[in-house]
Amino acid sequence: MSREIKRDKIFQTKFWLLLVLIPFFSLMASDLPVYKDPSQPIEARVKDLLPRMTLEEKIDQMHGIITPSRAIKAGTIELLMIERFPWDTPKNTRLGIPPLRCTDGPRGVGSGHCTCFPVAMLRASTWNPELEEKVGEVMGYETRAIGANVLLAPCINLIRHPLWGRSQETYGEDPYLLGVMGSAFIKGVQKYAMACAKHFAGNSIEDTRFFVNVKMDERTLREIYLPHFKMAVDAGVASVMSAYNDLNGYLCAHNKHLLRDILKDEWGFKGFVVSDWVKAVEDTLSAINAGLDLEMPAGVHYGKELKKAVEQGKVSEELIDDAVSRILREKFRFGLFEPPLEFDPGKIASKEHTELARKVAEEGIVLLKNEGGILPLNPKGLKTLAVIGKLAKYPNIGDRGSSLVNPPYVITPLKAIKEKLSGSVKVLYNSGRDLSQAENIAKKADAVLVVVGYIWKDEGEGHDRKILTLHKKDEELIKRVAKANPKTIVVLEGGSAIIIESWKDLVPAILMAWYPGMEGGNALYNIIFGKVNPSGKLPIAFPKSPDQLPEFDNKSKEVVYDYWHGYRLMDKKGYEPAFPFGYGLSYTRFKLSDLKLSKRKIRKDETLKIRVKVTNIGEREGAEVVQLYLGYKGSRVERAVKELKGFKKVFLAPGETKTVSFELKPEQLAYFDVEKNRWVVEEIEYLVYLGSSSRELPLKASFKIVGK
């Protein structure tokens, strides 16, 4: 028999077998419950499954499975430090409902030995949402690869004051920047896993976070503390985490105005609201009526207490159904009911992922000062390099609270410098504890690198930073070393702004490295020695003195947050910052020109198009962040002098010019009218500013909004 005939017979056999089996499989499929059929719409699956569940099974969906006594006894930080595995909700075997499996965190997956990215403050300094989406994608993949399906990130709380201990976990002081970067991260994560935007809302104090009542007026809430969360919801975030603090007299997990009125009803949020861990819920009825859907990590108030409340008629089962529907909806949306996709654990902290961590660090390290063009250093011009400071050899990757990551390795600045300069430059190291020794070593070197700043003991979850300056011993170290060697470069590590006025004029170069992640040392080396041109921009203004900042009260039971902080406050008061919001130097120079507006008058239903040219007028390739700010002339309410409304990062070769475009819709310029309880677009003149920071804005124009 020929091969062709044999192939035909095999094909015919398979064909007739398929014809016989198709009706059989169709019959089987018709017997499948709708909720088990992945071809059905998500809402149909939710509506089919919900009535099949008993009350007890529904309530099981609404809490974690850490035993209540253990959760209360351990407390938040201790529990998070001990339990580095995913936090589960119950699995329903009878109906085949899979559990949620939650893991931290903001700079990398907290379970296992995963990729440790730079902290979010550094990633915000990249001003590169496309890069942040890639970071989210890696974290989402690694979340699934370790067996979890919910990543408890991003943290998108606004930094009101740099002393806040968790500043490092978020994207800075500006709601627009927070919203753009957070949304990019969410889109990346949710290619694989659920993201969770936290902490909703007004959370920016650690020492009193469990009991402080944050008071603010409705306009401040709407315009300053909520826009970034709205952007996260618009990006499709699966879940939102309620904060520990009270807001205007109500615990955030009990705050109906936040959770139901704004988040669910006004914004149309379809996902679920999860509590922060352990101490975020205090009362069953208050929480369920306000709109909290899931209590974690245990059912202290959403277990037997919630079931009893329903049975006694204190809570309607409609509220339970709404909460459970939200949780089921996201489980269906992310494929938890289907056979699990294959996620290769071998990709965790793989070369591809760690190279991304290095690239992010390279784009986010900020060059604050470079007097006389001392940087980049040329290895060929060095015989001896002194590296001074204990942080030069300390794996300084950030806080050890819920954002803790345990990467397989950490490249410190000293390790990178020694390895890469081995055999060509003599590297002398000194911890800096003995100032005289440090001074003597500095005198012997052609250049000095001093690495100083903070560690997790200085700032982190559960404890705010105590000082705005460096530690006195670090300041004295810088002064002594700079006096011994004029070619002293200072590298700062920390989670937010640092006041450096007492010594910044004594050194020619300063870099802000934040907490740069597992590849931070390699990134820092590449910038210092010119392999990479720095392009980071500050996501928070650096003040000259504490009186340029709002009050920071982490002792009182009640605080008031007004409309003003950061660059908005500095503009209002006429303060000159040490380094403005959006600031960062490069090894090349850029020029903006040819600003054009599509119209000088637009209606409220039109879009304004703004174009500007940016040219690299230096001799190195590099990247500039073109920043768009808007001001308000003749507004009937007090508004910021200017506010960030757009930005684009542009990579340019020497001599290259590119056109950058922005689109601006009138609703982006609205203010919240408290009396009318709605957003209002004013028919006034709007001022357009374009430049490279909030204080370097060479191009200006204006337009008016008229009529409907």
C-alpha positions, 0 to 999 in steps of 0.5 A: 500500500502506497504512503498516499493511500495509507494517509488517505485512509488515516484521514478518513478514519479520523474524519468519521471518528470526529463526526461521531464524537462531535454530537457526543461532545456537544451533548456534554457541553450542553450539560455543562452549567453556564458558569463552567462554560468559558464561551459564555459571557462573564455576567452570564456565568456570574448570574448562573453560579450565584444562585447555586451557592449557599449563604455560607459558601457566599460568605466564604468568598468574602474573607481570607483563611488565616485564623482570626485569633492568629491574625489578631495576635500577630498584628500586621507587620509581624504577620507580613514579615513571617508569612511570605507565601500567598494569602488565600481565600477559601476554595469551594470544592463542591462547585469548583470555585477557585480561591484568590491567592494574594501576594505582595508587592510594589517592587517585586513579588514577595513570595519566593526569590523573585525579581527585585525591581527598583522602588516605585519612586525610582520607577516614577523618576523614569517618567516612562509609562511604557517601561513601567507597563513592562515592569508590571508585566514581569511582576504579573507573570512572576505572580502566576509563576509562584502560584498566586493570582492577585498582586497587591500593587500598585501603591498609588497614595500621594506623598504629601510630605517626604517624611512618610515612611512608605514614600518609596512605594508610590510614584511621587507627589502629583496625582497625574503622574501617579495615575499615568504610572499606576495605570501603566503598571496595572495594564502590565500586571493584568496581562496575567494576574489581578492588580490591586490599587492601594490604599483608598484613600488619604493614606500618607502617615505610618506611625498613626495609620491605624487610628488617625482621622484625616480631615479634608474638604470635598474639593481637596479629596476630589482634585488631589487625593482621588484622581489617580485612583479614578485613572486606575479604575478607568484602566480596569484594575481588578481590585481596590484596597481600603486604607487603615486610616479614617477619612472625615470621621469614618474608617476607610473600610467603613466609608460609604462615601468613598466605597459606594458613592464615589468608587462603585456608583459614580465611577462604575467600578466593577471589581472588588474592594479588599480591606488592608490586612488585620486592623482595617475593619472594626465592625461587620455592619459598617463595612458591608453597608459601606461597600467592603467586599473582602476582608483579609487576611481572615474572617474576623468580621466577615465570617460567622459574624456576617452570617449571623447578621444576614440570618438576623435580618440586619444585612440583606442578602442582596448586599452579599450577592453584590460583593460575591458577584464582584469577586466571582466576576474577576475570577472569571475575567482572569481565567481562574475557572479554566485549566491553569495556563503554564507559567514557567518558574524558570523565568522568575528572576531570569536574565530577561527580567533582571536586565529589565530591572537594570534598565529601569534603574538606569532610566530612574536614577536622577543626576542632581548636580554635575558641576564642570562636567565631572561626570561621566568619569573616564576609567582611562583617566583614573588610576585610583578610585575611592569608594566610601560609605557603608551603603556602597556594599550594603544590599540596599533595596528598600523596606522590609514590610509588605514590600519585602522582596527576596531576590536571588542576588543584589549587585551593590555599587562596590561590587559592580565597580570592583568587578568592572574596573578590575585590572584597570583601576585600583579601587579603595573601599572605606566604610566611613566610620572612621572619618580620618581614615576616610579622609586619608583614603580620599586624598590618595584617589583620583576621584571619590564616590561617597554612597550615603542615605537611608535604609529600611530601619530609617523609613518603611511600613509602620514607621515614618522617617524622623529626619529630612536631612542625612544623618549627621555622621553622613553629612560630616563624612561628605564634608571631610571627604570633599575637603580632602578631594575636590573630585567627590561624587555623592550618591544618595539612597532613600525613598523620598526627598532629602534636604542637602543644603549644608553640603551640596555646594561642597561637591561637584556631582550628586546622584539620587539613586533611591532604592535601585533594586537588585541590579542597582549597582550595575546601573549606577556604574553604567551612569557614572562611567558614561555607558548610560546617559542619565534621564531620570526626573524627580517625581517630588520636589526637593525642598531647601528647608522644612518650612517649604513643606506642609506640616507633618503630624504623625502623633495626633489622632486627627490631622487636616490635609488641605489643597497644598503640598509639593510644587503646588505649595512652593508655587503658591508661596513663592518658595525656591526649591533645592530641586524642583518637581520634574528636575533632572540633568543629562550628559547632553543638552536639549532645546524645545521650540516651535510650540503650536496649538491647534486652536486658540479657542475651543468648545467644551466638546472639542480637543486641543492639540499641542505640538512642540519640537525637541532637539538634542543640541549636545554631543551624546544620545540621550532622553528628555522628558517634555512636560506640559503644565496648565494654569488658570487665568480668572478662575472663580476658585483658588487653583494651583499656579500650574499643574502637570497635565501631560508628559512624553519621554523622547530619546534623541541622537545628537542633532536629532529633532522630534515633534512631541504631541499632546491632546487636551480635553476640557474635562481635564481642566475642570474643578469640583464644585462642592455646592453643585456636587459636580465637575465644572469646566470654566469658560476662562483663559488657560495658560500653557507651559512646556519645558523640562521641569516645573520651574524650567518652562521656556515655552508659553501660550494660552487658549480659551474655552468658550460655550458648549 
